[in-house]
Amino acid sequence: MGEKIEFAKKPAGGEAWDVVIIGSGPAALTAAIYTTRGAASTLIVGGENWGGQLMLTTIVDNYPGFPDGIQGPDLMKQMRLQAERFGAEFIQKNASFVDFSKKPYIIRTSENEYFTKSVIIATGASNKWLGAIGEQELLGRGVATCAPCDAPFYKDKQVAVVGGGDSAMTESLVLTKYANKVTLIHRRGEFRASAAMQKKVIDNPKIEIKWNTEVKEIVGKGKVEKLVLMNNKDNKLTELEVDGVFIAIGHKPDSDLFKGPIEMDEQGYIIVKDHTKTNLEGVFVAGEVHDQHYRQAITTAGFGCMAGMDALKHLDKEVPVW
């Protein structure tokens, strides 16, 4: 038997938390597992719609440890239970205000104010959506956003990708390894992706490109069956039968709450210094709110581990050995 784990305790009235984690996806919950096991009192401000993008997915086949796959919401529930088992306090409220001008830092929700010695920002990023009819209703039923996650489900099928940047090119190329045909739909007459990525797509015989085309409606009963397309040059409507459609028109980091005190790039992604540190002492960042490249549950969990360990070091607490 291993040694007994001493769970972190909730601070007494007026006392500052060791760590407040803002967010509740894989990065946030993994960070909480590490901070609580390191005996740091940990509060997760998880949001009213907690769990991140995995709450909108169905089967997850590429997260290690689940040989038969696991439903996205089930994976997040397991992570939350694990963090809470080690003593993390979870509140299902949105953070509405932060004050990083003095220590202890202040995190505020609609109901309470919390003082903390350190903060881990793990708010993630949101997909940009088309706003087409049927898009949200069929999300997870053929409407998808991650080809590396879902491409194997479309073996020998026909799919579409919407977008014109590097992400859309990458999604299309990944899908060609499985699908019979990939239709790349772009609302303009030229791509904004890099020349190298454009060439790979244009040269791929499995990819057909529809220029100056917009998706007006995604149609299906329980799953995607076809798209209603409009040519924005002549406003002509056509239909395209597909088994799935991947939306790749960009992401928006959920960082608005931190604008001002926290350094960001022009897109709003938080700038990382020395692995997980921000420009403010004791404020760390993990996951897609800074990571534009990988965007995988396992990598965001890895960033959460790093942020949790860095927060413990900042607090001069011992990092637990697994």
N, C-alpha and C positions, 0 to 999 in steps of 0.2 A: 504493500500500500504506500502511496505517496504521502508526503507531509500534508497536514491539514491546511486548507486555504483559509486565511482570514479575510473575509469579505470587507470591502470598503464600506464605511458607514456614512450616512447622511449627516452633513454638518449641522451643528446646533444652530438655533436662531441667531441670525446676524453674522455667523461665521462664513467665510468665503469657501467655496468649493475649491478643490485642487484643480479640477479640469471641468470646463463646460464644453461639450461637443455639440456643434450646431449642424444638424443633418441626421439622416437615419438610413442611408444606403450602406453598401458593403464597406466603404471607407470609414464611415462614422462608427458602425457597430464593431468592426474589427479593432479600431482604435480604443473603443470602450472596453473590449475584452482585455487588452493589454494594460490600460491604465488601472482598471480595477484590480487585476491580478498583481499589479505593482503597488497595491495598497493606497492608491490615490482615490479620494472621494470624487465620483464622476457623475455629472448630470448630462443627460442627452436631451437636448431640445429638438425633438424629432419631427415636428411639424404636424399639422392636422392630417395631411395626406402623406403618411410616413412610408418609408421603405424604398424610395427612389424608383428608377425606371424598371427595375425587375418586378415591381408590383403590376406592371402592365404587360408582362410577357407570359408565355405559357411554359412549355418545357425548356429547361436549361440543360444542355448536354455537355457543355464545355467547362463546367466548374468541377475541379478535382474532388474525388471522394464520393461521387454519385454515379456509379457505373450504369445505372438504368435511367439516369437523368432525374431532374427534380423540377417541379413547378416553381416559377420565379417567386410568387408570393410565399410558397412554403419555405423556400430557401431563406427569405428575409425573416420570416417568423422564427425559424430555427436560430438565426444569428441574434435576433433580439432576445430570445429566451436565454441564449448563452451569455450575452452581456448582462442581462438582469440576474442570472444565476450567480454571477461573480460580484453582484452588488451595485451595478449601475442603476441609477434612478432615471426613468424614462418619462418625459412629459410630452403628450401629444398636442403640443401647441406650437404655433409659428413664432420664431424670433422676430420681433418688430422693431427693435432698436438696440444698438450697441454703443457703448462708450469706452473707447480705448485711450482716452486722454490721461487717465491716471490709474494707479493700481490701488486696490484690486479692480479689475475690469468689471464692467456692468453689462449684463445681458437682460433684455426686457421682453416679456411677452404681453399679451393683452390683459393678463391677470396678475403677474408677479414680476419682481425684479430680483435678479440673482447676481451675487458677487463671486468672482472667481480669480484664482491666481494665474490661470492659463486658459487658453482657448484653442480648440481645434476646429477650423472651418472645413466642413465636409458637405457642403450644400449641393454639390453636383452641377450638372448642366441639363438643360431642357432641349428636347428636339424642337426644331422649327417645323411647323405643319403647313400643309397646303391650304387648309380650310375648305377642301372639297367635300361635297355631300357624301356621306357614308364613311368618311375617313376614320373618325373616332369610333363609330359603331362597329367597324370591322377591325379595329386595332387588336392585334394578336390572333386574328382569324384570316390572315393573308396580308394585312397591312403591317409592315415590319420596318425596322430602322437599322438592323445590324446583320449584314450578310455573313460575316464570320460566325455569328451565332446561329443563324437560321437557314443558311444555304443548303445544308444536307436534306432539309425537309422538301426541297424542290427538285430532287433528282428526276431527270427526264420530263420536267414540266416546263411551262412557259411563264416567264416572269417579266416584270417591268421595273425599271429604276427611274426615279425622277430627280433631276439635278444636273448641274453642269460644272461642278468643281472637282477637285481631286477626290473628295469623298465619294462622289457619284461614280467616278471612274473606277475607284477601288472596289466599290460594291459590285459594279457590273462585271469586273474581271473575276472576282471571287465566285460570282454566281455562274459564270460560264463553265466552271469546273463540275457543275452538277446539272444545271438546267439545259434543256434542248435549245432554247432560244431566249435571249435577253433583249428587250426593247428599252432603249435609253431615251427618255423623254426630257426635252429641254425647251424652256419657253423662249429662248433666244436663238439667233442664227449662228452663234459661235460659242464654244466652251470658254470658261474662265480657268480651267484646269491647266496645269503645267503642260508644256509641249510634249514632253516624254510620255506623260500619262495619256494625253489625247491620242498620240500615235498608237499606243498599245490597244486602245479601245477601237479606233477606226480600222486598224488592221485585223481585228479579231472577227472571223467569219460568223461567229455565233451572235454578234451584237448588231442590231439594227437601230439606227438613230432616227428619231423623229424631231426635227427642228421646229422652232416657232410653234410649239405645241404645249397646251396646258391641260391638266386633268381637272375636269369639271365635276365628275361624279365617279365614285367607286361603288360598284353594284354587286350585290350578292346576298343570298339568303343563308346566313350563318357562316359564310366564308366568301372570300373574294371570287367573283366569276368573270367580271369584265370591267373595263374602264370606259367612261365617256370622255372623249378627247375633243378639244377645240383648237383648230389652227388659228392663231391670233393674227394672221395676215388677212384671211378671208372670212373668219368666223365660222367656217364649216365644221360641223360636228361629225365625228366618226366613233365607232366602237372598236375596242381591242379586247379580245378574250385572253385572260391571263389567270394563272393560279395564285399569283401573289404580286404585290407591289411594294417596293422598298423606297421609302422617302429619304432622300439624301440631299436636303437643301440647307443643311447647316445645323449648328447647335448654338445655344445661348447660355453662357455660364450664369448660374444663379448667385451672382455676387453683388447685386445692387445694394444690398444692406450694408456692405462694407466699403462702398465708394467714399473716398476721402482719406481716411487714415491708412488704408491698405493699398499698397502699390499694385497696379494692374496694367496689362497691356491695353492696346486700343480696342480690343474686342471684349474686354472685361474679364479675361482670365487672370487669376492672381499670380503674381510673379513669385517664383520660388527661389530661395537662397539657401544653399547648403542642405539640399535634400527636401526638407519640409518646412523650413523657416520662412516667415514673411519678413517684411521690413520692421516689424514691431517685436520686441523681446517678449517671449512667452505666448505669441500667437503663431500657430502652426496651421498648415493646410494639407489636405489629402483628397485625392480623387479628381473627378472630372471638372471641378471648379478651377483646376490648374492644368490638368492633363488633356491636351488636345489630340494626342497621338494614339494612345492604345484603346481607351474607352471600353475596357472589358471588366466584368465583375471581379475577376481574379486579380487584375492589376490595381483596381481601386482598393480592394481589400489589402493588397500589399502596401499601397501608400498609407492606408490606415494604420497598419502595423508600424510602419516607420514613424508616423506622426505620434502615435501613442508612446513609442519608445523615446522619441525626442522630448516629448512633454515630461516623461518621468525623469529624464536626465536633467531637464530644466528645473524640476522640482527637487532634484537631488534625492530621488527615490530609486530603490534598486529595481532594475529591470528583471522581471521574473524569468526563470529558466524553465522551459517546457520539458 
